[in-house]
Amino acid sequence: MTGTLVNCVAVIIGGLIGLLLKKGIKESYAQGINKSLGIAVLIIGLNGVISNMFTVENGALKSSGELLLIVFLVVGTLIGELLKLDDRFNSFCKKIDSKFKDGGFASGFINGTILFCVGAMSIIGSLNDGLTGDSSVLFVKSALDFVNAVIFGATLGFGVIFVCIPMLIYQGGISLLAGSLSGILQGELLTQICMVGYAIIVAIGFNFFLEKKFKTLNMVPALILPVAYHYILLLVEYLK
C-alpha cells in the first residue's frame, strides 16, 4: 500500500498549498483559473473516453461500447436520482460547511474524489502495488494528483483534502485484495469501468461552465453496472 499512502499524502499537501494560495488569489483570477481547470478536466475526460472506446484495426479507427456506455450512464444515473445521492450528500456537506467560515467542502470533495479515484492508473497502479510491490504507477499518479489538488484547493475549497479518505479505502482495498481482483479487473471489464468513469469526469468539466450543473454524484452508480453486466454474461455462459 506504499503507493496509495504516498498518493494520499500528495493530495493532502497539494490541497493545503492550494488553500494557502487561495487567500492571495483575486476573485477575477479565481474565475479564470476555474474555467481553465474546466477545460483541462474536459480534455482528461474526453481523452479517457476516446482511449477506452476507440481502437485502430488495419489502419482504420473503430469504436465499440457506445450503446453500453449510454445504458450504464442512464441506468446508473436513474439509480442515483432515485436514491437522491447528490441531495443527501449536499445536505450533509452543508452541515459541515456551516461549521467553517469558508465553505467549499462538497465541490472539492466530490469533484476531487471522482477525478483522483477514477481511471486505469488507480486500478492498475493499486494492483501492481499489491501484487508485486511496484508503486511506480501510483508515484506518477501522485505527482499528477498533487498538481490538481493544488488547483482544486485554491479554487474549490478545503474538501479536496478529505479525498484521501475514499482514496485510501478504494486504492488501498484494491491493493490488499490484489490477488483475487487481478483476474477480474482487466480486459473488457476494466475498459468499461474506465469508459464510464471518464464520461463522468467529462460532466465534471462541464460543471465548471454551466449554471445548472450535472449532479455527478448521482451518476456514480453507473460505475458499478459494468461489473454487474460482466457477471450476468458469465452466468449466461455458465447456464448454456
ZADREN-35783 format. One record per residue (C-alpha): residue number from 1; x negated, y, z negated. Coordinates in Angstrom, 1 decimal. Each point is the difference from the previous one (the first is absolute). Example, Ala and Ser with C-alpha at 12.3 -4.5 7.8 and 13.67 -1.06 7.14 Angstrom:
   n   east  north     up
   1  -12.3   -4.5   -7.8
   2   -1.4    3.4    0.7
***
This chain:
   n   east  north     up
   1    0.0    0.0    0.0
   2   -3.0    2.3    0.2
   3    1.1    1.6    3.2
   4    3.5    0.7   -1.3
   5   -1.4    1.6   -3.2
   6   -2.4    2.2    2.1
   7    3.0    0.9    2.2
   8    2.1    1.0   -3.1
   9   -2.8    2.2   -1.4
  10   -0.5    1.7    3.4
  11    3.7    0.9    0.1
  12    0.0    1.3   -3.6
  13   -3.2    2.2    0.5
  14    1.3    1.2    3.4
  15    3.3    0.9   -1.4
  16   -1.6    1.9   -2.9
  17   -2.2    1.9    2.3
  18    3.0    0.9    2.2
  19    1.9    1.3   -3.1
  20   -3.0    2.2   -0.8
  21   -0.1    1.3    3.5
  22    3.7    0.6    0.0
  23   -0.3    2.9   -2.4
  24   -2.2    1.9    2.4
  25    2.0   -0.6    3.1
  26    2.5    2.7    1.1
  27    3.5   -1.0    0.9
  28   -0.5    0.9    3.7
  29   -3.1   -2.2    0.1
  30    1.7   -2.9   -1.7
  31    2.8    0.1    2.6
  32   -2.5   -0.1    2.8
  33   -1.9   -2.9   -1.7
  34    3.3   -1.8   -0.5
  35    0.8    0.2    3.8
  36   -3.5   -1.2    0.9
  37    0.4   -2.9   -2.5
  38    3.3   -0.8    1.6
  39   -1.6   -0.3    3.4
  40   -2.8   -2.2   -1.4
  41    2.5   -2.3   -1.7
  42    2.0   -0.2    3.2
  43   -3.1   -1.0    2.0
  44   -0.9   -2.6   -2.6
  45    3.5   -1.5    0.1
  46    0.3    0.1    3.8
  47   -3.5   -1.6    0.4
  48    1.0   -2.7   -2.4
  49    3.3   -0.8    1.8
  50   -1.6    0.0    3.4
  51   -3.0   -2.2   -1.0
  52    2.4   -2.6   -1.5
  53    2.6    0.1    2.7
  54   -2.1    0.3    3.2
  55   -2.5   -2.5    1.5
  56   -2.1   -0.1    3.2
  57    0.5   -3.1    2.1
  58   -1.7   -0.4    3.4
  59   -0.7    3.8    0.1
  60    3.6    0.9   -0.6
  61    1.5    1.5   -3.1
  62    2.8   -2.1   -1.6
  63    2.2    0.7   -3.0
  64    1.9   -2.3   -2.3
  65    2.0    0.2   -3.2
  66    2.1    3.1    0.8
  67    3.3   -1.7   -0.7
  68   -1.3   -1.5   -3.2
  69   -1.3    3.4   -1.1
  70    3.4    1.5    0.6
  71    1.7   -2.8   -1.9
  72   -2.4    0.1   -2.9
  73    0.2    3.8   -0.4
  74    3.8    0.2    0.4
  75    0.8   -2.9   -2.4
  76   -2.7    1.0   -2.4
  77    1.2    3.6   -0.1
  78    3.6   -1.2   -0.5
  79   -1.2   -2.1   -3.0
  80   -1.8    3.1   -1.4
  81    3.0    2.2    0.5
  82    2.4   -2.5   -1.7
  83   -2.4   -0.2   -2.9
  84   -0.5    3.8    0.0
  85   -3.7   -0.5   -0.6
  86   -1.0    3.5    1.1
  87    2.7    1.7   -2.1
  88   -0.7   -2.1   -3.1
  89   -3.7    0.6    0.2
  90    0.4    3.7    0.6
  91    2.2    0.3   -3.1
  92   -2.7   -1.7   -2.0
  93   -2.7    2.3    1.5
  94    2.1    3.1   -0.9
  95   -0.2   -1.1   -3.6
  96   -3.7   -0.2    0.3
  97   -0.4    3.3    1.9
  98    2.1    1.8   -2.7
  99   -2.7   -0.8   -2.5
 100   -2.6    1.8    2.0
 101   -0.3    3.6    1.1
 102   -1.0   -1.0    3.5
 103    2.1   -2.7    1.7
 104   -1.0   -2.2    2.9
 105    0.1   -3.5   -1.5
 106    2.5   -1.5    2.4
 107   -1.4    1.2    3.4
 108   -3.7   -0.7   -0.9
 109    0.8   -3.4   -1.5
 110    2.4   -1.3    2.7
 111   -2.0    1.2    3.0
 112   -3.3   -1.0   -1.5
 113    1.2   -3.5   -1.0
 114    1.3   -0.8    3.5
 115   -3.0    1.6    1.8
 116   -2.7   -1.6   -2.2
 117    1.6   -3.4   -0.5
 118    1.3   -0.8    3.5
 119   -2.2   -1.3    2.7
 120   -2.4   -2.8    1.0
 121   -2.9    1.5   -2.0
 122    1.9   -0.4   -3.3
 123    1.0   -3.6    0.8
 124   -3.2   -1.3    1.7
 125   -2.3    1.9   -2.4
 126    1.8   -1.4   -3.0
 127   -0.1   -3.6    1.4
 128   -3.8    0.3    0.8
 129   -0.6    1.5   -3.5
 130    1.8   -2.9   -1.7
 131   -1.2   -2.9    2.2
 132   -3.7    0.9    0.6
 133   -0.7    3.0   -2.3
 134   -0.6    2.2    3.1
 135    1.4    3.4   -0.8
 136   -1.4    1.8    3.0
 137    3.4    0.6    1.7
 138    1.5    1.4   -3.2
 139   -3.1    2.2   -0.5
 140    0.6    1.6    3.4
 141    3.7    0.3   -0.8
 142   -1.0    1.7   -3.3
 143   -1.9    2.7    1.8
 144    3.0    0.7    2.3
 145    2.4   -0.1   -2.9
 146   -2.2    2.4   -2.0
 147    0.2    2.6    2.8
 148    3.8   -0.4    0.3
 149    0.4    0.1   -3.8
 150   -1.8    3.4   -0.1
 151    2.4    1.4    2.7
 152    3.1   -1.6   -1.6
 153   -1.0    1.3   -3.5
 154   -0.5    3.5    1.4
 155    3.3    0.1    2.0
 156    2.4   -2.5   -1.6
 157   -0.8    0.0   -3.7
 158   -1.2   -2.2   -2.8
 159    2.1   -3.1    1.0
 160   -2.8   -1.2    2.3
 161   -2.2   -0.8   -3.1
 162    2.6   -2.6   -1.1
 163   -0.2   -1.8    3.3
 164   -2.8   -2.0   -1.6
 165    2.6   -2.0   -2.0
 166    1.9   -1.6    3.0
 167   -3.4   -0.2    1.8
 168   -1.4   -2.0   -2.9
 169    3.0   -2.3   -0.1
 170    0.3   -0.5    3.8
 171   -3.6   -0.3    1.0
 172   -1.1   -1.6   -3.2
 173    2.8   -2.5    0.2
 174   -1.1   -1.0    3.6
 175   -3.6   -0.4   -1.2
 176    1.0   -2.1   -2.9
 177    2.3   -2.2    2.1
 178   -2.3    0.1    3.0
 179   -0.5   -3.8    0.1
 180    3.7   -0.6    0.5
 181    0.8    3.1    2.1
 182   -2.8   -0.3    2.5
 183    1.9   -2.6    2.1
 184    3.2    2.1   -0.1
 185   -1.0    3.6    0.5
 186   -1.5   -0.4    3.4
 187    0.9   -0.2    3.7
 188    3.5    1.1    1.1
 189    1.2    0.6   -3.6
 190   -2.8    2.4   -0.8
 191    0.6    1.8    3.3
 192    3.7    0.4   -0.7
 193   -0.6    1.3   -3.6
 194   -2.5    2.5    1.3
 195    2.2    1.1    2.9
 196    2.9    0.7   -2.4
 197   -2.3    1.7   -2.5
 198   -1.5    2.3    2.5
 199    3.5    0.9    1.3
 200    0.9    1.2   -3.5
 201   -3.3    2.0    0.0
 202    1.2    1.7    3.2
 203    3.2    1.0   -1.9
 204   -2.2    1.5   -2.7
 205   -1.9    2.0    2.6
 206    3.3    1.4    1.3
 207    1.0    0.9   -3.6
 208   -2.7    2.7    0.0
 209    1.9    1.9    2.7
 210    3.7   -0.9   -0.4
 211    2.3    2.0   -2.2
 212    2.3   -3.1   -0.5
 213   -2.5   -2.7   -0.9
 214    0.0   -3.7    0.5
 215    0.6   -1.9   -3.3
 216   -3.1   -2.1    0.5
 217    0.4   -1.9   -3.3
 218    3.3   -1.5    1.4
 219   -2.0   -1.3    2.9
 220   -2.4   -2.0   -2.1
 221    2.1   -3.2   -0.2
 222   -0.7   -0.3    3.7
 223   -3.5   -1.2   -0.9
 224    1.4   -3.1   -1.7
 225    2.1   -1.0    3.0
 226   -2.9   -1.3    2.2
 227   -0.8   -2.5   -2.8
 228    3.7   -1.1   -0.2
 229    0.1   -0.3    3.8
 230   -3.3   -2.0    0.0
 231    1.4   -2.6   -2.5
 232    3.3   -0.3    1.8
 233   -1.8   -0.9    3.2
 234   -2.1   -2.6   -2.0
 235    3.2   -1.4   -1.5
 236    1.7   -0.3    3.4
 237   -3.1   -1.8    1.4
 238    0.0   -2.3   -2.9
 239    3.6   -0.9    0.4
 240   -0.3   -0.8    3.7
***
